[in-house]
Amino acid sequence: MNIDQYRVFGIGFRWVVTSFLAVFLVGCASHYPPAPVKAASSEYNYLIGPGDTVNIVVWRNPELSMSVPVRPDGKISAPLVEDLPALGKDSSLLARDIEKALGKFIRDPVVTVVVTSFVGPYSEQIRVIGEAARPQTLPYKQKMTLLDVMIAVNGITDFADGNGATLMRTAEGSKQYRVRLKDLMKNGDVSADVEMKPGDVLIIPRSWF
């Protein structure tokens, strides 16, 4: 066998292996059940995460009222309140904790907390990886759907295997579901739209054909 024949053989062999892997990966995705259309919980409460901003209002004490960021370590600092954990709490629970901390200095404090910018805990963020136009992490929002996510990441690339995409649901022990991004984005099939859950990871593979 001469050098040219070796080259042809090598190219052909790589093409066969690549094709086999593509079929294998698509076949694996096809074995996952389709993602359920409804997933959002009516009992969901937004939990505070690093990067959020919280507006603290202390009734009759304007000097103690202000907006503060949640630090990367998940804590906040405010007048008379230092290094108070906020990560993973909803606004009501954080307000009660601030009241408890302020109770050492003022009588019967009444506190309201309003979250004014939203990032959320890392465990609840939506992650989009693979052949998205702009892979990124998104804050979860109640009733967020797959279409909302795809709009936020500017759709899929020309190389994406949209109908081979999967949704890994960390809230269900990393169970995986099949989703039809090509049908949704390219063909406008709204039946392919599904609700997201906190912590979902959308995996978009590359198409080899």
C-alpha positions in Angstrom: 0.0 0.0 0.0 1.5 3.3 -1.0 1.4 6.7 0.8 -1.7 8.0 -1.1 -3.5 4.8 -0.3 -2.6 5.1 3.4 -4.0 8.7 3.4 -7.2 7.6 1.7 -7.6 4.7 4.1 -6.9 7.0 7.1 -9.4 9.6 6.0 -12.0 6.9 5.3 -11.3 5.3 8.7 -11.7 8.6 10.6 -15.0 9.3 8.7 -16.4 5.9 9.7 -15.4 6.4 13.4 -16.8 9.9 13.4 -20.0 8.8 11.8 -20.3 5.9 14.2 -19.8 8.2 17.2 -22.4 10.7 15.9 -25.0 7.9 15.4 -24.1 6.5 18.8 -24.6 9.9 20.6 -27.8 10.7 18.7 -29.0 7.1 19.5 -28.3 7.7 23.2 -30.2 10.9 23.2 -33.2 9.3 21.5 -33.4 6.8 24.3 -34.2 9.5 26.8 -37.9 10.2 27.5 -39.2 13.5 26.1 -39.2 16.4 28.6 -42.5 17.0 30.3 -44.3 20.1 29.1 -45.2 21.2 32.6 -42.5 21.4 35.2 -42.9 24.6 37.3 -44.0 24.3 40.9 -46.7 26.6 42.2 -44.9 26.6 45.6 -41.6 27.9 44.2 -40.0 30.8 46.1 -37.1 32.8 44.8 -34.0 32.2 46.8 -31.3 34.8 47.1 -27.8 34.2 45.6 -24.4 35.9 45.3 -24.6 38.9 43.0 -28.2 39.8 43.9 -29.0 43.2 45.4 -31.4 43.5 48.3 -33.2 46.6 49.4 -33.5 46.6 53.2 -36.3 48.9 54.7 -36.3 49.3 58.5 -39.6 50.9 59.5 -39.1 54.3 61.3 -35.4 53.9 60.9 -34.4 55.4 57.5 -30.8 55.6 58.6 -30.7 51.8 58.7 -32.5 51.4 55.3 -30.4 50.9 52.2 -29.7 48.6 49.2 -26.8 46.2 49.6 -25.2 43.6 47.4 -25.0 39.9 48.3 -21.3 39.2 48.3 -19.7 36.2 46.5 -19.6 34.4 49.9 -23.4 34.7 50.1 -23.4 37.2 53.0 -24.5 40.8 53.4 -23.4 43.7 55.5 -25.5 46.7 56.6 -25.6 49.2 59.4 -25.5 47.2 62.7 -25.6 44.0 60.7 -22.3 42.4 59.7 -21.6 39.3 57.7 -25.2 38.0 57.8 -25.8 34.9 55.6 -28.3 35.6 52.8 -27.5 32.7 50.4 -30.4 30.4 49.8 -33.0 32.4 51.8 -36.1 34.0 50.5 -36.8 37.7 51.2 -39.1 37.0 54.2 -36.6 34.8 56.0 -33.8 37.3 55.5 -36.0 40.1 56.8 -36.7 38.0 60.0 -32.9 37.4 60.4 -32.2 41.1 60.1 -34.9 41.9 62.6 -33.2 39.5 65.0 -29.8 41.0 64.5 -31.2 44.6 64.9 -33.1 43.6 68.0 -29.9 43.8 69.9 -29.7 47.6 69.3 -33.3 48.9 68.7 -36.7 47.9 70.1 -39.0 45.8 68.0 -37.5 46.4 64.6 -39.8 45.9 61.6 -37.9 45.0 58.4 -38.9 44.5 54.8 -36.5 43.0 52.2 -37.1 43.4 48.5 -34.7 41.8 46.0 -34.1 44.3 43.2 -31.6 42.4 41.0 -31.7 38.7 40.3 -28.9 36.1 39.9 -30.0 33.4 42.3 -28.0 30.6 43.9 -25.7 28.7 41.5 -27.7 25.5 42.2 -30.8 27.1 40.7 -29.3 28.7 37.7 -30.0 27.4 34.2 -26.9 26.4 32.3 -26.7 26.2 28.5 -23.7 24.4 27.1 -22.6 23.1 23.6 -23.8 24.5 20.3 -25.7 27.5 21.6 -24.9 30.8 19.9 -24.0 32.2 23.3 -23.6 29.5 25.9 -24.2 31.0 29.3 -25.7 30.7 32.7 -29.2 32.3 33.3 -31.1 33.0 36.4 -34.2 30.8 36.8 -37.6 32.5 36.6 -40.9 31.0 37.4 -42.7 29.5 34.3 -39.5 30.0 32.2 -39.7 27.8 29.2 -37.2 26.3 26.7 -38.1 29.0 24.2 -37.3 31.7 26.7 -33.9 30.1 27.3 -33.1 29.8 23.6 -34.1 33.5 23.0 -31.7 34.5 25.8 -28.8 32.5 24.3 -29.6 33.8 20.8 -30.6 30.3 19.4 -28.4 27.5 18.2 -25.4 27.5 15.8 -25.5 26.2 12.3 -23.6 23.1 13.5 -26.0 22.1 16.2 -27.9 18.9 16.4 -31.0 20.6 17.8 -33.2 17.6 18.0 -30.4 15.6 19.6 -30.3 18.0 22.6 -30.9 16.9 26.1 -32.1 18.5 29.3 -30.4 17.3 32.4 -32.6 17.9 35.4 -30.5 18.2 38.6 -33.6 18.6 40.7 -34.4 15.0 39.7 -31.1 13.4 40.4 -29.6 14.5 37.0 -32.2 12.6 35.0 -32.0 13.4 31.3 -34.8 14.2 28.9 -34.9 14.7 25.1 -35.8 18.1 23.7 -36.5 19.2 20.1 -34.7 22.5 19.6 -34.6 22.3 15.8 -38.4 21.7 15.7 -38.9 24.6 18.1 -36.4 27.1 16.7 -36.3 26.3 13.0 -39.8 25.0 12.3 -41.7 27.0 14.9 -43.3 23.9 16.5 -44.6 25.3 19.8 -45.4 21.7 20.9 -41.7 21.3 21.4 -41.6 24.0 24.1 -41.4 22.8 27.7 -41.1 24.4 31.1 -37.8 24.6 32.9 -36.9 23.7 36.5 -34.3 25.4 38.7 -30.9 23.9 38.1 -31.6 22.5 34.6 -28.7 22.0 32.2 -29.4 22.2 28.5 -26.8 20.2 26.5 -26.7 20.9 22.7 -24.5 18.5 20.8 -22.8 19.2 17.4 -24.2 17.6 14.3 -21.8 15.5 12.3 -24.0 15.4 9.1 
